[in-house]
Amino acid sequence: VFGAYATFCFMRTGSIYGVILVHSFCNFMGLPSVHFLFLESNNRSSQGELKLFKWTCSVAYLFGMLSFWRGFYSPQWITS
């Protein structure tokens, strides 16, 4: 997936520096962690907070993935 994105960045910008920057950022961030979906709470009072946390993180994660995918087709990145 990253190779496709790096190629996309290079084809859109025509600059190797952008690809180097993206590659550095991806190496720094690493793979996304979704371990929070499997957390369990032993404390009854914090179960509601944990559900809210899981829901909020899941929605933000999904929004991020969709925004990333939609960015591939954004007209602002199209150069002549």
A tleap script that builds the chain and sets N, CA, C and O, in Angstrom:
source leaprc.protein.ff14SB
mol = sequence {
  NVAL PHE GLY ALA TYR ALA THR PHE CYS PHE
  MET ARG THR GLY SER ILE TYR GLY VAL ILE
  LEU VAL HIE SER PHE CYS ASN PHE MET GLY
  LEU PRO SER VAL HIE PHE LEU PHE LEU GLU
  SER ASN ASN ARG SER SER GLN GLY GLU LEU
  LYS LEU PHE LYS TRP THR CYS SER VAL ALA
  TYR LEU PHE GLY MET LEU SER PHE TRP ARG
  GLY PHE TYR SER PRO GLN TRP ILE THR CSER
}
set mol.1.N position { 0.829 -1.186 0.000 }
set mol.1.CA position { 0.000 0.000 0.000 }
set mol.1.C position { 0.877 1.255 0.000 }
set mol.1.O position { 0.582 2.224 -0.699 }
set mol.2.N position { 1.939 1.230 0.774 }
set mol.2.CA position { 2.785 2.415 0.827 }
set mol.2.C position { 3.457 2.687 -0.516 }
set mol.2.O position { 3.607 3.842 -0.915 }
set mol.3.N position { 3.859 1.634 -1.206 }
set mol.3.CA position { 4.487 1.807 -2.509 }
set mol.3.C position { 3.560 2.493 -3.498 }
set mol.3.O position { 3.986 3.341 -4.282 }
set mol.4.N position { 2.283 2.117 -3.453 }
set mol.4.CA position { 1.297 2.765 -4.330 }
set mol.4.C position { 1.149 4.234 -3.958 }
set mol.4.O position { 1.057 5.095 -4.833 }
set mol.5.N position { 1.124 4.520 -2.660 }
set mol.5.CA position { 0.985 5.908 -2.220 }
set mol.5.C position { 2.231 6.723 -2.582 }
set mol.5.O position { 2.112 7.866 -3.025 }
set mol.6.N position { 3.407 6.156 -2.400 }
set mol.6.CA position { 4.641 6.870 -2.737 }
set mol.6.C position { 4.709 7.157 -4.231 }
set mol.6.O position { 5.109 8.246 -4.644 }
set mol.7.N position { 4.318 6.180 -5.034 }
set mol.7.CA position { 4.285 6.388 -6.481 }
set mol.7.C position { 3.280 7.458 -6.856 }
set mol.7.O position { 3.540 8.295 -7.720 }
set mol.8.N position { 2.122 7.425 -6.196 }
set mol.8.CA position { 1.096 8.441 -6.430 }
set mol.8.C position { 1.641 9.834 -6.112 }
set mol.8.O position { 1.452 10.772 -6.886 }
set mol.9.N position { 2.313 9.961 -4.974 }
set mol.9.CA position { 2.887 11.265 -4.586 }
set mol.9.C position { 3.918 11.732 -5.608 }
set mol.9.O position { 3.948 12.905 -5.980 }
set mol.10.N position { 4.757 10.813 -6.057 }
set mol.10.CA position { 5.776 11.195 -7.027 }
set mol.10.C position { 5.144 11.610 -8.359 }
set mol.10.O position { 5.566 12.593 -8.968 }
set mol.11.N position { 4.139 10.864 -8.806 }
set mol.11.CA position { 3.496 11.178 -10.083 }
set mol.11.C position { 2.748 12.513 -10.010 }
set mol.11.O position { 2.697 13.249 -10.995 }
set mol.12.N position { 2.175 12.822 -8.861 }
set mol.12.CA position { 1.415 14.069 -8.727 }
set mol.12.C position { 2.315 15.285 -8.545 }
set mol.12.O position { 2.047 16.352 -9.099 }
set mol.13.N position { 3.370 15.123 -7.778 }
set mol.13.CA position { 4.211 16.280 -7.471 }
set mol.13.C position { 5.430 16.371 -8.374 }
set mol.13.O position { 5.929 17.467 -8.627 }
set mol.14.N position { 5.911 15.246 -8.861 }
set mol.14.CA position { 7.115 15.233 -9.676 }
set mol.14.C position { 8.382 15.499 -8.878 }
set mol.14.O position { 9.436 15.777 -9.450 }
set mol.15.N position { 8.277 15.412 -7.556 }
set mol.15.CA position { 9.411 15.713 -6.690 }
set mol.15.C position { 9.769 14.493 -5.849 }
set mol.15.O position { 8.900 13.890 -5.219 }
set mol.16.N position { 11.027 14.139 -5.840 }
set mol.16.CA position { 11.491 13.037 -5.010 }
set mol.16.C position { 11.541 13.446 -3.536 }
set mol.16.O position { 11.469 12.595 -2.650 }
set mol.17.N position { 11.664 14.750 -3.277 }
set mol.17.CA position { 11.740 15.223 -1.898 }
set mol.17.C position { 10.432 14.974 -1.149 }
set mol.17.O position { 10.453 14.659 0.040 }
set mol.18.N position { 9.319 15.108 -1.817 }
set mol.18.CA position { 8.027 14.805 -1.196 }
set mol.18.C position { 7.918 13.340 -0.820 }
set mol.18.O position { 7.405 13.006 0.248 }
set mol.19.N position { 8.399 12.464 -1.692 }
set mol.19.CA position { 8.363 11.026 -1.417 }
set mol.19.C position { 9.282 10.689 -0.245 }
set mol.19.O position { 8.932 9.867 0.602 }
set mol.20.N position { 10.440 11.310 -0.193 }
set mol.20.CA position { 11.361 11.087 0.932 }
set mol.20.C position { 10.716 11.541 2.235 }
set mol.20.O position { 10.824 10.859 3.254 }
set mol.21.N position { 10.053 12.678 2.206 }
set mol.21.CA position { 9.375 13.195 3.396 }
set mol.21.C position { 8.261 12.251 3.843 }
set mol.21.O position { 8.150 11.950 5.031 }
set mol.22.N position { 7.440 11.783 2.911 }
set mol.22.CA position { 6.357 10.856 3.233 }
set mol.22.C position { 6.913 9.551 3.785 }
set mol.22.O position { 6.384 9.007 4.754 }
set mol.23.N position { 7.973 9.051 3.174 }
set mol.23.CA position { 8.581 7.806 3.639 }
set mol.23.C position { 9.137 7.969 5.063 }
set mol.23.O position { 8.975 7.081 5.900 }
set mol.24.N position { 9.777 9.083 5.325 }
set mol.24.CA position { 10.306 9.351 6.669 }
set mol.24.C position { 9.184 9.425 7.690 }
set mol.24.O position { 9.299 8.883 8.789 }
set mol.25.N position { 8.103 10.093 7.327 }
set mol.25.CA position { 6.964 10.215 8.243 }
set mol.25.C position { 6.347 8.847 8.524 }
set mol.25.O position { 6.021 8.543 9.671 }
set mol.26.N position { 6.184 8.020 7.495 }
set mol.26.CA position { 5.612 6.685 7.692 }
set mol.26.C position { 6.515 5.811 8.562 }
set mol.26.O position { 6.030 5.056 9.405 }
set mol.27.N position { 7.813 5.915 8.358 }
set mol.27.CA position { 8.736 5.159 9.207 }
set mol.27.C position { 8.666 5.629 10.653 }
set mol.27.O position { 8.754 4.818 11.574 }
set mol.28.N position { 8.511 6.920 10.856 }
set mol.28.CA position { 8.420 7.468 12.208 }
set mol.28.C position { 7.135 7.021 12.900 }
set mol.28.O position { 7.159 6.663 14.078 }
set mol.29.N position { 6.012 7.038 12.179 }
set mol.29.CA position { 4.717 6.726 12.786 }
set mol.29.C position { 4.505 5.229 12.990 }
set mol.29.O position { 3.902 4.827 13.985 }
set mol.30.N position { 4.983 4.406 12.078 }
set mol.30.CA position { 4.785 2.968 12.193 }
set mol.30.C position { 3.366 2.574 11.797 }
set mol.30.O position { 2.595 3.400 11.309 }
set mol.31.N position { 3.032 1.310 12.012 }
set mol.31.CA position { 1.699 0.820 11.680 }
set mol.31.C position { 0.696 1.290 12.723 }
set mol.31.O position { 1.044 1.414 13.898 }
set mol.32.N position { -0.541 1.554 12.317 }
set mol.32.CA position { -1.545 1.982 13.285 }
set mol.32.C position { -1.877 0.864 14.269 }
set mol.32.O position { -1.948 -0.307 13.897 }
set mol.33.N position { -2.076 1.235 15.505 }
set mol.33.CA position { -2.389 0.277 16.552 }
set mol.33.C position { -3.889 0.285 16.822 }
set mol.33.O position { -4.471 1.335 17.095 }
set mol.34.N position { -4.503 -0.870 16.747 }
set mol.34.CA position { -5.940 -0.972 17.018 }
set mol.34.C position { -6.196 -1.863 18.241 }
set mol.34.O position { -7.267 -2.456 18.372 }
set mol.35.N position { -5.210 -1.950 19.127 }
set mol.35.CA position { -5.361 -2.801 20.310 }
set mol.35.C position { -6.464 -2.312 21.235 }
set mol.35.O position { -6.988 -3.094 22.028 }
set mol.36.N position { -6.828 -1.047 21.154 }
set mol.36.CA position { -7.851 -0.494 22.039 }
set mol.36.C position { -9.213 -1.150 21.816 }
set mol.36.O position { -10.063 -1.119 22.707 }
set mol.37.N position { -9.433 -1.743 20.642 }
set mol.37.CA position { -10.709 -2.401 20.380 }
set mol.37.C position { -10.896 -3.655 21.221 }
set mol.37.O position { -12.021 -4.123 21.396 }
set mol.38.N position { -9.804 -4.203 21.741 }
set mol.38.CA position { -9.868 -5.450 22.493 }
set mol.38.C position { -9.671 -5.251 23.993 }
set mol.38.O position { -9.553 -6.223 24.740 }
set mol.39.N position { -9.634 -3.992 24.434 }
set mol.39.CA position { -9.478 -3.718 25.856 }
set mol.39.C position { -10.750 -4.077 26.621 }
set mol.39.O position { -11.859 -3.871 26.129 }
set mol.40.N position { -10.582 -4.600 27.796 }
set mol.40.CA position { -11.704 -4.904 28.685 }
set mol.40.C position { -11.467 -4.211 30.015 }
set mol.40.O position { -10.336 -4.122 30.493 }
set mol.41.N position { -12.536 -3.727 30.598 }
set mol.41.CA position { -12.429 -3.045 31.883 }
set mol.41.C position { -13.011 -3.922 32.980 }
set mol.41.O position { -14.101 -4.473 32.830 }
set mol.42.N position { -12.282 -4.049 34.081 }
set mol.42.CA position { -12.772 -4.799 35.242 }
set mol.42.C position { -13.599 -3.916 36.151 }
set mol.42.O position { -14.349 -4.415 36.990 }
set mol.43.N position { -13.470 -2.616 35.994 }
set mol.43.CA position { -14.168 -1.655 36.836 }
set mol.43.C position { -15.500 -1.292 36.181 }
set mol.43.O position { -15.522 -0.814 35.047 }
set mol.44.N position { -16.609 -1.515 36.888 }
set mol.44.CA position { -17.939 -1.242 36.332 }
set mol.44.C position { -18.124 0.234 36.004 }
set mol.44.O position { -18.800 0.571 35.031 }
set mol.45.N position { -17.542 1.103 36.792 }
set mol.45.CA position { -17.767 2.538 36.600 }
set mol.45.C position { -17.057 3.077 35.365 }
set mol.45.O position { -17.467 4.100 34.816 }
set mol.46.N position { -16.004 2.407 34.923 }
set mol.46.CA position { -15.260 2.904 33.767 }
set mol.46.C position { -15.642 2.212 32.457 }
set mol.46.O position { -15.061 2.512 31.414 }
set mol.47.N position { -16.606 1.295 32.493 }
set mol.47.CA position { -17.001 0.590 31.272 }
set mol.47.C position { -17.646 1.532 30.264 }
set mol.47.O position { -17.417 1.392 29.063 }
set mol.48.N position { -18.441 2.484 30.723 }
set mol.48.CA position { -19.058 3.456 29.828 }
set mol.48.C position { -18.023 4.346 29.174 }
set mol.48.O position { -18.109 4.654 27.985 }
set mol.49.N position { -17.038 4.756 29.967 }
set mol.49.CA position { -15.961 5.588 29.425 }
set mol.49.C position { -15.145 4.816 28.389 }
set mol.49.O position { -14.732 5.381 27.377 }
set mol.50.N position { -14.915 3.542 28.635 }
set mol.50.CA position { -14.162 2.717 27.697 }
set mol.50.C position { -14.935 2.534 26.387 }
set mol.50.O position { -14.346 2.567 25.306 }
set mol.51.N position { -16.251 2.342 26.487 }
set mol.51.CA position { -17.075 2.228 25.284 }
set mol.51.C position { -17.031 3.521 24.480 }
set mol.51.O position { -16.926 3.485 23.254 }
set mol.52.N position { -17.110 4.652 25.153 }
set mol.52.CA position { -17.037 5.944 24.463 }
set mol.52.C position { -15.674 6.121 23.802 }
set mol.52.O position { -15.585 6.596 22.669 }
set mol.53.N position { -14.622 5.743 24.503 }
set mol.53.CA position { -13.269 5.819 23.947 }
set mol.53.C position { -13.142 4.945 22.701 }
set mol.53.O position { -12.610 5.386 21.682 }
set mol.54.N position { -13.635 3.696 22.782 }
set mol.54.CA position { -13.569 2.796 21.631 }
set mol.54.C position { -14.352 3.358 20.453 }
set mol.54.O position { -13.874 3.327 19.319 }
set mol.55.N position { -15.550 3.870 20.712 }
set mol.55.CA position { -16.382 4.413 19.644 }
set mol.55.C position { -15.715 5.627 19.011 }
set mol.55.O position { -15.657 5.730 17.786 }
set mol.56.N position { -15.212 6.546 19.830 }
set mol.56.CA position { -14.571 7.756 19.321 }
set mol.56.C position { -13.336 7.414 18.492 }
set mol.56.O position { -13.156 7.955 17.401 }
set mol.57.N position { -12.499 6.539 18.987 }
set mol.57.CA position { -11.290 6.149 18.250 }
set mol.57.C position { -11.634 5.407 16.971 }
set mol.57.O position { -10.983 5.617 15.947 }
set mol.58.N position { -12.634 4.551 17.006 }
set mol.58.CA position { -13.027 3.815 15.804 }
set mol.58.C position { -13.555 4.756 14.732 }
set mol.58.O position { -13.225 4.598 13.556 }
set mol.59.N position { -14.371 5.735 15.118 }
set mol.59.CA position { -14.901 6.703 14.158 }
set mol.59.C position { -13.765 7.556 13.587 }
set mol.59.O position { -13.731 7.804 12.382 }
set mol.60.N position { -12.841 8.004 14.432 }
set mol.60.CA position { -11.712 8.811 13.965 }
set mol.60.C position { -10.817 7.997 13.034 }
set mol.60.O position { -10.330 8.519 12.031 }
set mol.61.N position { -10.601 6.740 13.354 }
set mol.61.CA position { -9.779 5.862 12.517 }
set mol.61.C position { -10.434 5.659 11.150 }
set mol.61.O position { -9.769 5.747 10.118 }
set mol.62.N position { -11.734 5.387 11.151 }
set mol.62.CA position { -12.463 5.207 9.902 }
set mol.62.C position { -12.469 6.496 9.081 }
set mol.62.O position { -12.270 6.459 7.867 }
set mol.63.N position { -12.695 7.629 9.735 }
set mol.63.CA position { -12.670 8.917 9.048 }
set mol.63.C position { -11.297 9.173 8.424 }
set mol.63.O position { -11.212 9.660 7.296 }
set mol.64.N position { -10.241 8.853 9.138 }
set mol.64.CA position { -8.890 9.022 8.615 }
set mol.64.C position { -8.627 8.154 7.400 }
set mol.64.O position { -8.031 8.609 6.425 }
set mol.65.N position { -9.075 6.891 7.455 }
set mol.65.CA position { -8.882 6.000 6.311 }
set mol.65.C position { -9.669 6.480 5.093 }
set mol.65.O position { -9.153 6.464 3.976 }
set mol.66.N position { -10.902 6.900 5.300 }
set mol.66.CA position { -11.711 7.382 4.181 }
set mol.66.C position { -11.154 8.681 3.605 }
set mol.66.O position { -11.155 8.876 2.390 }
set mol.67.N position { -10.683 9.556 4.467 }
set mol.67.CA position { -10.087 10.810 3.991 }
set mol.67.C position { -8.814 10.537 3.198 }
set mol.67.O position { -8.556 11.181 2.182 }
set mol.68.N position { -8.028 9.589 3.663 }
set mol.68.CA position { -6.815 9.201 2.947 }
set mol.68.C position { -7.167 8.679 1.560 }
set mol.68.O position { -6.556 9.075 0.568 }
set mol.69.N position { -8.154 7.787 1.493 }
set mol.69.CA position { -8.543 7.208 0.219 }
set mol.69.C position { -9.130 8.277 -0.706 }
set mol.69.O position { -8.838 8.290 -1.901 }
set mol.70.N position { -9.943 9.156 -0.167 }
set mol.70.CA position { -10.559 10.215 -0.976 }
set mol.70.C position { -9.504 11.187 -1.491 }
set mol.70.O position { -9.684 11.781 -2.554 }
set mol.71.N position { -8.429 11.356 -0.770 }
set mol.71.CA position { -7.356 12.249 -1.172 }
set mol.71.C position { -6.686 11.839 -2.472 }
set mol.71.O position { -6.104 12.674 -3.164 }
set mol.72.N position { -6.768 10.551 -2.807 }
set mol.72.CA position { -6.195 10.092 -4.063 }
set mol.72.C position { -6.911 10.694 -5.266 }
set mol.72.O position { -6.319 10.829 -6.337 }
set mol.73.N position { -8.172 11.053 -5.097 }
set mol.73.CA position { -8.964 11.551 -6.209 }
set mol.73.C position { -9.257 13.042 -6.098 }
set mol.73.O position { -10.069 13.571 -6.858 }
set mol.74.N position { -8.620 13.706 -5.183 }
set mol.74.CA position { -8.846 15.133 -4.995 }
set mol.74.C position { -8.273 15.942 -6.151 }
set mol.74.O position { -7.117 15.739 -6.522 }
set mol.75.N position { -9.056 16.859 -6.735 }
set mol.75.CA position { -8.560 17.635 -7.864 }
set mol.75.C position { -7.440 18.603 -7.509 }
set mol.75.O position { -6.714 19.041 -8.401 }
set mol.76.N position { -7.276 18.948 -6.244 }
set mol.76.CA position { -6.209 19.885 -5.876 }
set mol.76.C position { -4.822 19.263 -6.059 }
set mol.76.O position { -3.835 19.996 -6.132 }
set mol.77.N position { -4.720 17.948 -6.133 }
set mol.77.CA position { -3.422 17.289 -6.310 }
set mol.77.C position { -3.098 17.053 -7.772 }
set mol.77.O position { -1.985 16.644 -8.102 }
set mol.78.N position { -4.046 17.303 -8.644 }
set mol.78.CA position { -3.827 17.044 -10.070 }
set mol.78.C position { -3.008 18.179 -10.658 }
set mol.78.O position { -3.393 19.345 -10.585 }
set mol.79.N position { -1.873 17.820 -11.242 }
set mol.79.CA position { -1.026 18.825 -11.871 }
set mol.79.C position { -0.892 18.500 -13.349 }
set mol.79.O position { -1.016 17.344 -13.753 }
set mol.80.N position { -0.645 19.497 -14.132 }
set mol.80.CA position { -0.526 19.284 -15.581 }
set mol.80.C position { 0.905 18.949 -15.954 }
set mol.80.O position { 1.203 18.736 -17.129 }
savepdb mol mol.pdb
quit
